[in-house]
Amino acid sequence: MEEQLTLFCVEDSTKETTKETKICSCCKKELPLNISYFQHNVNNKGVVDRYKHICKKCQKNQGKIVRRLRLTAPSVPECCDLCGIHFSKVKPKDIHLDHCHATETFRGWLCKPCNVGLGMLGDNTEGLQRAMDYLERVREHNEPRKRSA
C-alpha cells in the first residue's frame, strides 16, 4: 500500500533550486537559477513559465539608466522612429525608449515590435546584416513563380 501511495506524491514545485545556473544576458555572469538572482517571467496569460534572461541586479541598473535617459530624451514623436507606425495606434506601454546599452545614450522612440526585433537580432548592425543576408539568400525560393500562358 505504501508503494502505491508514492505514485501519487506530487513534488513541491514552489521549492527553489540552486543546482541549476543561468548566464545573465547583460553581465554575462553565471548565477544560481533561483528567485534570489532572477525574477520569474510571466507569459501573456499570466502564467509563470520561466525566469527572465537578465539578473535582478542588471535589471535594476537598466531601470536606472532608462529613468535617467527619460529626463533628457526628446518628447515622444507621433510615429515609431523605425517602422513609422503612428503611436496613436499603439498602447502607451508599448512605446519604448531605445538606448545604446554600451554607451547608455538615447537613440529614439520605438514601438514594442521594433524594439524587441532589434534586441533579438543582437541590437547591432552585424545582427541586422545577417538577417538581411539571410533574406536575400532565400528570396529566390520564396518568389511566386510566373505561369506560362
Stockholm file with secondary structure:
# STOCKHOLM 1.0

chainA/1-149         MEEQLTLFCVEDSTKETTKETKICSCCKKELPLNISYFQHNVNNKGVVDRYKHICKKCQKNQGKIVRRLRLTAPSVPECCDLCGIHFSKVKPKDIHLDHCHATETFRGWLCKPCNVGLGMLGDNTEGLQRAMDYLERVREHNEPRKRSA
#=GR chainA/1-149 SS CHHHHHTTCCCCTTCCCSSSEEECTTTCCEEESSTTTSCEEECTTSCEEEECSSCHHHHHHHHHHHHHHHHHSCCCCSBCTTTCCBGGGSCGGGEEEEEETTTTEEEEEEEHHHHHHHHHTTSSHHHHHHHHHHHHHHHHHHSCCCCCC
#=GC SS_cons         CHHHHHTTCCCCTTCCCSSSEEECTTTCCEEESSTTTSCEEECTTSCEEEECSSCHHHHHHHHHHHHHHHHHSCCCCSBCTTTCCBGGGSCGGGEEEEEETTTTEEEEEEEHHHHHHHHHTTSSHHHHHHHHHHHHHHHHHHSCCCCCC
//
